[in-house]
Amino acid sequence: LAASLAPLLTLHGLENGVIGALIERLDKDPAMRLVIPEVSGGQRYDLAWFEQVRRWPEVEFAIPSTRAIAGLVDLVAGTQMAGTPVQISLLPTATGDPVLGGHAPAAALDQLVLSAGAARKLGLSAGAQATAVIERVRDGRTERVIAVLRVSGVLPPERHDGDAGFVSLPFVEAVQAYRDGHAVTALGWNGDGAAQPALNYPLFRLYARWMRDVAELTRRLQSQGVSLLTRERELASSLGLQRNLRAVLTIISVLAAFGYAVAMIALQVATVRRKRREYAVLKLIGYGRGWLTAMPAL
C-alpha cells in the first residue's frame, strides 16, 4: 500500500501545488485573458455587436474603445503644469473591469484610475489631482486643451503593465472628438461643431472569463472575421502541462490499483491456505460455505 501511494501522493502534490498554483496565477492575471483586436484589421463594431458579445458565456468584460493613437495624452502631476509630463494611454473602463480588481471604475469625466507605473513616474496617489494635456493640429495650427482629473485609485503593479489611465468611455470619446476637430461642450473645448454620437468603434477591450475560455472565444471572434492577438499559445502550453501530468497520474493510479489488487488477492489466498485446517474444522462442525468465505474476506 505504501509503495502504491508514494508516487501517487507525490504527483498529486505536484499537480495541486506547483502546477495548480501556476494555473491559478494565470487565471487571476487579466493580461492572460485579454483578447486584443489587430489595429490593422479595419473592422468596425457597433453597439449591437457589443451587446451580443457580452451575452457569450466565455466573456467576462467587453467595452468599446477609440483609436489607440487618439488616447495618447500627456499627464502632469497637480494643476500648476510645473512637473515633467508622462505620456499615458487612456483606456475606457466600466463596472466589472477585471483589471481594476477591487477599485471602483472611473464613472465621471474627471475621474482617473492610474496604473502603478504611471503613478510612480508622476508621484501620484489616490485622491491627488493631475492635468491631462491634449493637443491637435487644425488648419495648420497646433491647439491644446487641458483637463483636470482626480486620481480615484492606483492599481497594483501586477494588474497592468505600462503607463495607462483608466477613464470613462465618454471621456475617451471626448478626447477623440476633440482631436478630430470637433467641439466638446461638456469640457469647454472649442471646435467645428459637436461630434455625432458614436455608432461604431474601431477597437475594444475584451476579457475572457477564464483562461480556458480564451481558445473558444478566439474561435468565435475569428469566425466573424475579427483579427486578434491573444496569449493562447502560452496558455495552451501551461494547460498542456497540466493535462500531461494528469494523464501520468491516471496511468500510475491504474497500475497501482491493479498491483494493489493482485497483492491483496495473493495475500488472502496465502492466509486461507495457512488456515485450511481451521476452516475445515469450522466446516465440519456446521458453518456454511458463505460464512467461511465471508470471514477471511472481511
SEFI-478041 format. One record per atom (N, C-alpha, C): z, y, x. Coordinates in pm, whole numbers, plus 32768, in hexadecimal, padded with zeros to 4 digits. Example, Ala and Ser with C-alpha at 12.3 -4.5 7.8 and 13.67 -1.06 7.14 Angstrom:
830C7DC78527/830C7E3E84CE/830C7EB68528/82C47F1F8505/82CA7F968557/83138003850A/
This chain:
80007F878053/800080008000/8000807E8057/8050807E80C0/805480F38119/7FCE8106815E/7F908097818A/7F0F80A081CD/7EA380D68170/7EB080B880EF/7E4E80EA808E/7E63817E8070/7EE281A68063/7EFE822F8039/7EF2829480AA/7F05826B8125/7F0482CC8194/7E82831B819D/7E0C82DA81A4/7D90832981AA/7D7583778129/7D9D833D80B6/7D8783838038/7DD884038031/7E5783FB805A/7EAB84748057/7E7884DC80BA/7E4684AF812D/7E10850D818F/7D9685578159/7D37850C8122/7CBE854A80EC/7CDC859F8072/7D388570801D/7D5C85BD7FA6/7D9E86417FCF/7DF2863D8035/7E2F86B98066/7DC8871780A1/7D6486E080E8/7CFA8733811F/7CA7877280B1/7C888722804B/7C3487557FDD/7C7B87C27F8D/7CFC87B07F76/7D4788127F28/7D8288817F7E/7D8B886A8001/7DC488D08059/7D5A89298094/7D1888F880FD/7CB7894A8145/7C3E896B80ED/7BFD890480B7/7B84891A8068/7BA789627FE5/7C1589397FA6/7C3C897B7F29/7C5B8A0E7F3D/7C9E8A2E7FAC/7CBC8ABB7FC8/7C3D8B0A7FE3/7BDD8ACC8027/7B5D8B0E8042/7B138B2C7FC0/7B0A8AC87F68/7AC48ADB7EE9/7B0B8B457E94/7B908B427E92/7BDB8BA57E45/7BC58C327E7B/7BC18C3F7F00/7BAB8CC37F3B/7B208CF77F18/7ABD8C9F7F1E/7A358CC87EFC/7A2B8CEE7E69/7A728CA57E13/7A6F8CC47D85/7AAD8D4D7D67/7B128D737DB5/7B568DF27D9F/7B0D8E677DE0/7AAD8E4B7E37/7A648EB57E7C/79EF8EE27E25/79F28F5C7DEF/79848F897D98/78FD8F8B7DDF/78FD8FA57E62/787E8FAE7EAA/78328F2A7EA7/787A8EB97EA0/78388E377E9D/77F98E1C7E16/78298E5E7DAF/77F38E497D27/77938EB87CFC/77758F147D58/771E8F847D39/768C8F587D39/76438F807CD2/75B48F667CC8/756D8FED7CD2/751D8FFF7D3B/74E190817D59/744C907C7D3A/741A90D97CEA/738890DF7CD3/7343911F7D4B/72CE90EE7D6C/728291287DDA/724E91B27DB2/726392127E0B/723A929B7DED/71A392A57DDC/715B92527E28/70C892597E23/708E92097DAF/70E591D47D59/70B291827CEB/706291CF7C84/7085924B7C6B/703B929C7C0B/705B927F7B7A/70BF922B7B5E/70E1920D7AD3/7133927F7A97/713592837A12/718892E079C6/71D69291795E/725492B9794A/72AE926E78F3/72E592CD788A/72CA92AE780B/72FA930577A0/738492D87771/73BE93257715/7445930776E6/744B9283769A/73DF92607653/73DD91E0760D/73E4916C7670/73A3917C76E4/73A89113774B/74379101777E/747F916F7792/7509916577C2/756491247759/754D914276DB/759D91027672/7584906C7670/750790457686/74E78FB67689/752A8F717700/75248FAF7774/755B8F7377EE/75F38F6777E4/76358FCB77AA/76C78FC677A0/76F78F527749/76A18F1F76F2/76C88EAF769C/76B88E2876E1/76798E257755/76698DA7779C/76F08D7677CE/770C8CF577C4/77918CC277EE/77A78CCD7884/773D8CD878D3/774D8CDE7965/776F8D6B7996/77668DCF793F/77738E5B7969/78008E8D794F/783D8EC879B5/78C08F0679A6/78B48F9C798D/78558FDE79D1/784A907079C7/77BB909879E2/778990F57991/7702912A79A3/770191BB7976/76C5921279C8/76BE92A079A7/763D92D979E1/75F99334799C/757F937079D5/75A193C67A4E/753B93DF7A9F/754B94357B13/74CA94837B29/74D794F87B66/7465954E7B82/742895297C09/73C495777C33/738795607CB5/73F095697D24/73E795107D86/744D950B7DEE/7452958D7E3C/73DD95C77E5B/73DC96417EAB/741496B87E5D/740B96B27DD8/744097207D87/74D897227D86/751796B37DAA/75A996AC7DA8/75EA96CC7E2D/759D96F37E90/75D697177F12/760297A97F11/768297C27F26/76B7984B7F27/7714985B7F9F/772A98D67FC4/778C98F5802D/781199157FEB/787A98D7801B/78FF98EB7FE3/7959992A804D/79A199928022/79FB99DB807B/7A8799D58040/7AEB99BF8094/7B7599BD8066/7BA09A48803A/7BE79A507FC8/7C199ACF7F97/7BAF9B207F4F/7BCE9B9C7F34/7B749BF57EEA/7B489C6C7F3C/7B719C767FBA/7B529CEA800C/7AD49CD78061/7A989C62805E/7A1D9C4480A9/7A329C59813F/7AAA9C3A816F/7AC99C5481FB/7ABF9BD78252/7AC49B628215/7AC49AE78263/7A389AB78284/7A329A4982CD/79B39A0A82F0/798399B4827C/790999CA824D/78D9997B81DB/78BB98EB8202/78CC989381A3/78AB980581B3/784997E08145/77DA97A4816C/7777977C8107/77A396FA80C5/77A996FC8042/77D296857FF7/776896657F8E/776D95ED7F5D/771695C37EEF/776695C77E6E/7731960D7E0B/7771960E7D88/774395957D39/77A395447D0D/778494CB7CC1/77C394D57C37/777994B67BCF/77B394BC7B48/7816944B7B31/787D94697AE5/78E294047AC8/791094147A37/795793B07A07/798A93B1797F/79F993497976/7A32933C7900/7A9C92DA78EC/7A68924D7907/7AB691FF7950/7A8F91787972/7A49916979F7/7A3A91D67A41/79F891CF7AC4/7A4C91797B22/7A1791087B55/7A6890B17BAA/7A8B90EF7C30/7A3D914F7C5F/7A5C91907CDF/7ADE91E07CD6/7AF6921C7C62/7B6B92727C53/7BED92237C4F/7BE891A57C2A/7C6391567C23/7CC291917BBC/7D3891B87BE7/7D9B91F07B8B/7D8F92867B78/7D3092C87BBB/7D2193587BAC/7CD993797B2A/7D0393E67AEC/7CC094157A74/7C3A94537A9A/7BD0943A7A4C/7B4E94737A6F/7B4B950A7A5B/7AED954B7A9E/7ADB95DB7A8D/7A9A95F37A05/7AE5962E79AA/7AB396437922/7A7896CE790F/7AB597357949/7A8797BF7939/7A2297E279A7/79DC98537992/7978988079F2/79B798A87A77/7A3698CE7A77/7A7499007AF1/7ACE98977B34/7AC198197B0F/7B1397AF7B4B/7AC1975E7BAE/7B07972A7C13/7AC596E27C7F/7B2496797CB8/7AF195FE7CCA/7B3A95947D0F/7AF3957C7D93/7B3B958E7E03/7AFE95867E87/7B1094FC7EC5/7AAE94D47F14/7ABF945D7F67/7B1E947D7FD9/7B5594158016/7BB794298081/7B79947180F8/7AFC944E811A/7ABB948D818C/7AA895228179/7A77954A8103/7A6295D880E8/7AE6962480E4/7B4C95E880A7/7BCF962B809F/7C0B963D8129/7BF895DB8181/7C2F95E58208/7BEA96548257/7B67965D824D/7B1D96C48297/7B3E97508265/7B58975E81E4/7B7597E181AB/7C0A980181AA/7C5D979D81C3/7CED97B381BF/7D2197CD8133/7CE7978980D1/7D0C979F8045/7D5C97298011/7DAE97457FAE/7DFB96DF7F68/7DF496FB7ED3/7E2D96A07E84/7E2996B27DF3/7E6F97337DCC/7E30977D7D71/7E6697FC7D43/7E2F98767D8A/7DEA98617DFC/7DB298D17E47/7D3099017E07/7D0199747E34/7C8399AC7E04/7C1A99A77E71/7B9E999B7E49/7B2D99997EA6/7ABA99E57E66/7A609A147EB9/79ED9A617E8B/796E9A197EAE/791D99FC7E4A/789B99BD7E5F/78319A287E68/77DD9A217ECF/77729A817EE5/76EE9A3B7EC8/76A39A727E67/76249A377E3F/75B59A9A7E5B/75509A6E7EA3/74DF9AC57EC6/745F9A917E88/74019AF07E74/737B9ACC7E45/73199B327E7C/729C9B0D7E7F/72309B687EA8/71D99B817E2E/71D39C027E06/71849C287D90/71329CA47DB1/70AF9C997D9B/70529D087DB8/705E9D357E49/70729CD47EA3/707A9CF57F30/70FF9D2D7F5C/71619D387F02/71E49D6D7F24/724C9CFD7F1D/72AA9D047F79/73199CA57F77/738A9CE07F24/73B09C9B7EBA/741A9CC97E62/74909C6A7E6D/75079CA07E58/757F9C507E69/75E49C727DFD/76259C0B7DC9/76949C1E7D6B/77089BC77D9B/777E9BE57D67/77F49B977D8C/78399B667D0C/78879AFC7D1D/78D79AC67CAF/795F9AA07CE8/79C79ADA7CB1/7A4F9ABA7CDD/7A7D9A3E7C93/7AA399D97CDF/7AC999587CA7/7B5999377CCC/7B9A98EE7C74/7C2298C07C8D/7C20982B7CAE/7C5D98087D1E/7C61977C7D4A/7CCB97347CF6/7C9D96E17C99/7CFA96997C42/7D2C96177C7F/7CEE95EB7CEC/7D1B95707D2D/7CCD95567DAC/7D0795057E05/7CC794DA7E81/7CCA94427E84/7C5794047E9A/7C4D93737E97/7C8293357F18/7CB792BC7F12/7CDA92747F8D/7C5D92567FDF/7C6A92468063/7BF3923080B7/7BA091B7808E/7BE0914E8059/7B9590D58039/7B4590DF7FB8/7B59914A7F6C/7B1391557EEB/7A84918A7EFA/7A6C91DC7F62/79E592137F73/79D1923F8002/795E9219803B/793A924580C1/78E992C680B9/78F89319811D/78A893928122/78EC940880E0/78A4947A80E0/78D794F780A9/789B950C801E/78EF95017FB9/78BD950A7F30/7925954E7ED8/78F5958B7E6F/794B95C67E09/792195927D81/797E955C7D37/796195237CB3/7981958D7C49/791A95B37C00/7927961F7B9D/78EE95EC7B18/78FB96407AB2/78C5961A7A2E/782D961F7A31/77EE95D079DB/775C95CE79D4/7724965779B0/775F96A57953/7729972B7937/7725978679B1/7786977A7A0B/778397CF7A82/771197A77ADF/76F997257AF1/768996F87B43/760597267B06/75FB971E7A81/7582974E7A3E/757297E47A4E/75E0982E7A4D/75DA98BF7A5F/75A798E37AEA/75D5989B7B50/75A698B57BD9/7512989A7BE4/74E2982D7BA9/7453980E7BAF/740398777B62/743598A07AED/73EE99057A9F/73E399887AED/744D99B07B31/74489A2C7B7F/73E29A207BF0/73E099AF7C33/7381999E7CA1/72F299947C70/72E199707BF2/725A996F7BB7/723199F97B85/72879A5E7B99/72659AE77B73/729A9B157AEE/72E79AC17AAA/73199AE47A26/73A09B2B7A2F/73C49B6A79C2/74479BAB79B7/74AC9B477980/75299B5779AA/75989B057978/75FE9B66793F/75F99B7B78BD/764D9BE0787D/76E09BBE788A/77049B3E787E/77919B177880/77D59B397903/77869B3F7970/77BF9B5E79F3/77989BEA7A24/774C9C3379D3/77259CBA79FA/76B89CC07A63/76669C5B7A6C/75FA9C587ACF/75799C867A8C/75349CE57AC9/74BA9D1D7A91/74419CC87AB5/73D89CD87A65/735E9C8F7A7E/72F69CAB7A14/728A9C5F7A17/721B9C7279B9/72349C22793A/72929C4D78E9/72AD9C09786C/73019B8D7880/73419B627814/73979AEB781A/73439A6C7822/73779A0A7865/7332998A7871/733C993C77EE/72D598EE77D3/72D79898775E/733798237775/737797F2770B/73CF977D771C/738297077758/73C396C377B5/7381965477FA/736695E1779A/72E995B47797/72C295437743/72BC94C17792/72A994CC7815/72AA9456786B/72D8947E78F5/72F8941A7944/7333943179C8/72EB93DB7A2E/72E1940D7AAC/729B93BE7B13/72F293547B54/737793657B4F/73D2930A7B93/744892E87B3A/749D92907B6B/7516926B7B21/757C92337B83/75F9922F7B56/766491E97B9B/768B91727B45/767D90F97B7C/768F907F7B2D/76E0901B7B7E/77488FE27B3E/779F8F827B80/77A98F047B2B/779C8E917B6F/77B08E117B2C/78458DFB7B12/78638DA97AAD/78EF8D907A8B/79348D3E7AF7/78F18CD67B29/79268C827B95/78B78C6D7BFA/78DD8C477C74/78788C327CDB/78188BC17CB7/78478B5F7C6A/77EF8AF27C40/77898B207BD9/779D8B977B9E/773F8BCB7B3B/76CE8C1B7B79/76D78C377BFB/76718C8C7C3B/75E88C4A7C34/75E18BC87C50/75608B827C50/75208B857BC6/756C8B697B5D/75358B697AD6/750E8BF67AAB/75608C587ACF/75408CE37AAC/74C18D107AF4/74B38CE97B72/743A8D0A7BBD/73C08CCB7B7B/73CE8C4E7B52/735C8C097B11/73338C517A91/73978C797A41/73798CC079C4/732C8D4179DD/735D8D8F7A3D/731E8E117A59/72948E007A96/72848DA07AEF/72018D8A7B2B/719C8D5B7AC5/71C98D137A5F/716D8CE979F5/71398D6079A5/71818DD379AC/71548E4E796C/71048EA779CB/70EA8E757A43/709C8EC27AA2/70EC8F257AF4/71708F167AF7/71C58F737B42/71D38F407BD1/71B28F967C32/71C28F757CBF/72518F937CE9/72918F327D2E/73208F3C7D46/73448F217DD8/73B88F547DFE/73F88F337E7C/74858F027E5B/74A88E897E89/752B8E517E6C/75618E0C7EE9/75DD8DDF7EE1/761C8D917F4C/76168CFD7F2A/75B08CD47EE2/75A98C4C7EAF/75AA8BE47F1F/75688C017F8E/75628BA07FFB/75ED8B898037/76398BF4804B/76C08BE58081/771A8B9A801F/770B8BBA7F9F/775C8B767F3B/77378AE27F34/76B68AC47F3D/768A8A397F34/76C289E67FA7/76C88A208020/76FE89D58092/779289B9807F/77DD8A198049/786C8A038033/7883899C7FC5/783889A97F57/784789487EEB/781788BD7F17/77AF88B87F6B/777F88387F9E/77E787F47FF4/783188428044/789D88098094/790887CB803C/792A880F7FCE/798D87D97F72/795A875A7F2E/78DA875B7F05/78A286E37EC6/78A0866D7F26/787986867FA2/787486188004/78FF85DF801E/796186378028/79E986078040/7A1C85B67FC9/79FB85E37F52/7A2485967EDB/79DD850F7ED6/7960850A7F02/7918848B7F04/795984297F66/797D845D7FDD/79C28408803E/7A4883D98007/7A8F84337FC5/7B1084117F8A/7B0083A57F1F/7A9883AF7ECF/7A7F834B7E67/7A6082C27EA4/7A0A82C17F0C/79E582427F4C/7A6081FF7F88/7AAF824D7FD1/7B288214800F/7B8A81E67FA4/7B9282307F34/7BEC82087EC8/7BC281817E8E/7B3F816F7E79/7B0E80EF7E43/7B2B807E7EA4/7B0D80947F25/7B27802C7F88/7BBC800D7F94/7C0F80777F90/7C9F80617F99/7CD480167F20/7CA280397EAA/7CCD7FF47E31/7CA47F617E35/7C287F487E65/7BFA7EBD7E6F/7C4E7E6F7ED3/7C667EAC7F48/7CB97E697FAC/7D467E517F7C/7D7D7EB37F36/7E057EA47F02/7E0B7E347E9B/7DA57E2C7E44/7DA27DC27DDE/7D997D387E1F/7D447D2C7E86/7D377CAA7ECB/7DBA7C847F0D/7DFA7CE67F4D/7E797CCA7F91/7EE57CA07F2E/7EEC7CE47EBB/7F527CC37E57/7F397C397E1B/7EB97C197E03/7E997B947DCD/7EC17B287E32/7E9D7B3F7EAF/7EC17ADC7F17/7F587ACC7F23/7FA07B3D7F19/80327B377F20/806C7AE87EAB/80357AFF7E33/80687AB77DBF/804B7A217DC9/7FD37A017DF5/7FB179727E03/800E79307E69/802779747ED8/8080793B7F3E/810D792C7F08/813B798F7EBA/81C279877E81/81CF79117E21/816A79007DCD/816D78917D6D/816B780B7DB7/811A78027E1F/811177847E68/819577627EAD/81DB77C87EDB/825B77AD7F1D/82C3777B7EB9/82B0779D7E3A/831577797DD6/82DF77127D71/828176C07D9E/824776607D43/82B276017D0C/830F75D77D60/837475797D32/83CD75B77CC7/83F776347CDC/844B76777C78/840276857BF3/838076AB7BF9/833576B97B7C/832276317B37/831175C97B88/830175437B4D/8381751A7B03/83F775397B3E/8475751A7AFC/848275687A7A/845C75EC7A7D/8464763E7A03/840976067996/839175DB79BF/833575A3795C/836A751F7925/83AC74D4797B/83E074537951/844E746378E9/849F74CD78F7/850D74DD7897/84E37529781B/845E754A780C/8430757D778C/83F276077789/83F0765277F7/83AF76D577F5/831876C577EB/82D8771A779A/8248770F7783/81F5774B77F3/8170772F77EC/811377607852/810D77FA7853/810F783777DB/810878C977D2/817D790C7819/81F578D47804/826E790D7844/826778FC78D9/823C78867907/8235786C7995/81CA78C379DA/816078EA7992/80FB794379C9/812D79D379CD/817479FB7964/819F7A87795B/820C7AA779C1/82627A4B79E1/82D47A6B7A36/82A97A947AC5/82567A487B0A/822C7A777B90/81D37AF37B8A/81827AFF7B21/812D7B777B14/81847BF37B04/81F17BE57AB0/824B7C567A9F/82947C787B1F/
